[in-house]
Amino acid sequence: MSRTFRLSRRAEESLIEIARWTVEKFGLHQANIYEAELLSRCEVIVNGHAHSRSCSILVDDVADLRYLRAGEHFLVFLDRPEEVIIVDILHSRSNLPRHIAALSTLKGKTD
């Protein structure tokens, strides 16, 4: 059985907001392209070809969370043997350590 990925509710909401913003600024076509790029990066993670980093280099006690750059965003995820859970999608200009620290308080809540 091959691994899959899924988006947490938080990641789904972030993806919807990214799409809304991109449609407003650049149009529907570009929003579709960017969404496909983000989801393609999720597939790269699943296939084990992503060069991600542990969030523990930014915040203590989050060794199980990882992140990688995807366009103008960071995908924050849990890399589990059976699946990859995309926990959130954060803009590259956001305060990444602060957001990761907040995500670490939600451990176990990846639905």
C-alpha positions in Angstrom: 0.0 0.0 0.0 1.5 3.4 -1.0 1.5 6.3 1.3 -0.8 9.3 0.8 -1.1 12.8 2.2 -4.0 14.6 3.7 -4.6 18.1 4.8 -5.7 18.9 8.3 -8.7 21.3 8.6 -6.3 24.1 9.4 -4.3 23.4 6.2 -7.5 23.1 4.2 -8.6 26.5 5.5 -5.2 28.0 4.7 -5.3 26.6 1.2 -8.8 28.1 0.6 -7.5 31.5 1.9 -4.5 31.3 -0.3 -6.7 30.5 -3.3 -9.0 33.4 -2.5 -6.2 35.9 -2.2 -4.5 34.6 -5.4 -7.8 34.9 -7.3 -8.2 38.5 -6.1 -4.6 39.5 -6.9 -3.7 37.4 -10.0 -6.9 35.7 -11.3 -8.5 32.3 -11.3 -6.0 30.7 -13.7 -3.0 31.7 -11.6 -4.8 30.5 -8.4 -5.4 27.1 -10.0 -1.7 26.9 -11.1 -0.4 27.8 -7.6 -2.8 25.4 -5.8 -1.6 22.6 -8.1 2.0 23.5 -7.3 1.3 23.4 -3.5 -0.4 20.0 -3.8 2.4 18.7 -6.1 4.9 19.6 -3.3 2.8 17.5 -0.9 3.2 14.5 -3.4 7.0 15.1 -3.3 6.9 14.8 0.4 4.9 11.6 0.3 7.4 10.1 -2.3 10.3 10.9 0.0 12.0 13.3 -2.4 11.5 16.5 -0.3 14.4 18.3 1.3 12.5 19.3 4.5 13.8 20.4 7.8 12.8 19.6 11.3 10.8 22.4 13.0 12.9 21.7 16.1 15.6 24.0 14.6 13.1 26.8 15.1 11.2 25.8 18.2 12.0 23.3 21.0 10.0 20.2 21.5 8.5 19.8 18.0 10.8 17.1 16.7 7.9 15.4 14.9 6.9 18.5 12.9 8.8 19.2 9.6 8.6 22.0 7.1 9.6 22.9 3.6 9.3 25.8 1.2 6.7 25.6 -1.5 6.5 28.8 -3.6 5.8 31.7 -1.3 4.6 29.3 1.5 5.9 26.8 3.9 4.2 23.4 4.2 4.3 22.3 7.9 3.7 18.5 8.2 3.9 15.3 10.1 5.8 12.6 8.3 4.2 9.3 9.4 5.0 5.9 8.0 1.4 5.4 6.8 0.7 9.0 5.6 1.9 12.6 5.5 -0.4 15.0 7.4 -0.1 18.6 6.1 -0.7 20.5 9.4 -0.7 24.0 8.0 0.4 26.1 5.1 2.1 29.4 6.2 3.2 32.4 4.1 6.9 32.8 3.8 6.7 36.3 5.4 4.9 35.0 8.5 6.6 34.6 11.8 7.4 30.9 11.2 8.7 30.1 14.8 5.7 31.7 16.4 3.2 29.8 14.2 5.1 26.5 14.7 5.1 27.0 18.4 1.3 27.5 18.2 0.9 24.4 16.1 2.9 22.4 18.6 0.2 23.1 21.2 -2.2 21.3 18.9 -0.3 18.0 18.9 -2.6 15.1 18.2 -5.3 17.4 16.7 -4.6 16.8 13.1 -8.1 16.3 11.8 
